[in-house]
Amino acid sequence: MPHSLVINFTPINNIPVNYTSGKHLHALFLNLVNSIDNELAEYLHRSHSNKDFTISPLQVVNNHQNQLIWQHQKNIKKDSNCWWRITLLDDTLFSKLTKLWLNLRPQKPYHLGSGELIITSVLASLNSHSWANAISYQELYNKASETERNITFKIYTPTAFRQGKYDVSLPTAKLVFNSLWRKWEKYSNISFSTVNFDCLFPAYFDINTEIIIEPKTKFIGCIGTINYKILGEVETTIIKQINTLADYSFFSGLGRKTTMGFGVLKRLP
């Protein structure tokens, strides 16, 4: 069952702006896991092929919940109401972390760079936050439409795809849906061996590229809105599979570096 969890926290001193990215929240998540399960933290840290989770960048509550800030321009002030999102894709990962959710201590500070923060709550239900949810893989598939031919994504954080030795930041239908399909096949136990994306065509897009320059790397990705349409005579099974993958994107993320805050998106109604 994929979970999307919103972690609410309050800084007890200022958090420097260079520690607000998904990369540093990734490290914070591993530290939280390490506090209850050293072996699991080591597995998540060293695993390059198993992207069992995703991370969002740090958010401040006075931002609208349906928007995500992927790059802050100034330090986060102490006592701000903040949150970040973690999604868990593996059916067993949430249960392995149950001890973590039950033993989070409000009085225990955690480090984020040179700043410290107090975790105040973990939200997991759809009604608790617009970025929180949990649903079984079977239910995701059962609820997916067999007739909807219109699929619109809002990409909130820079997204790119690996093609051979290089990154591609243009979200073609095949790159987008192959990325979603690979994670679905890995974690869902519901195989889409006959899925076909040749019927998908971009109909509308309002996207742009963003460049992230870090000390050891440069990452170029796209953000914005893109719409795909399913055209031609297509079996209802294929339409349902495509809609399932589109709905799954909320949990799985898209493209590369999803464990570092990239590739965060939502399907728009």
C-alpha angles and dihedrals in degrees: 000000000000115000131197110201127189114209113204117202143163124218113230089201134014117296111219113240092239089064097055098085128101090254092067094040087052087058091047090053091051090050090053091050091046090057090067106021121023094183094051091048090051091048092051091045098051098036111105099166099041108070094181093162143025132213133208126210119261116285133197118220096231087067113090109268094232092057126071126207108213097180127035122206099202142026119287108246123234116264092025116143104243139171143180133192131237123186121198116204104178115086092226100042096080092052090049088055096046089103089056094054091046095048103044104131117209090209094055114091121214125204125243104178107304090337128088128214141187118223108224104180147346117226119201110159129088093239094051098065138353090243096047125088145129128202135157120253089240092053091048088056095043093051096047116110122251092198109036109111098173119086122177125181130192108206109204105178128038112285132193137164131222114240112176108309095340142068122244119199099186107101101222116178093251094049092047098045096039088055091052093042094053092056092044091053091048100049111019105063086216105107122213095193093153098047115134127190099187089101093061120097131173110246103172134011137174103178139140137184125252126197121215114194116194130173094266104022149025121220125193118193142155131248131183141067128315132177127203127191128205105227134189132013105333129169115249089237091060092046090051092049092050091049090048091055091047091053091045091057090082088069104028102048121212136270126334134357096015089152088060099053100272128121097034111159146152133211108238121221 
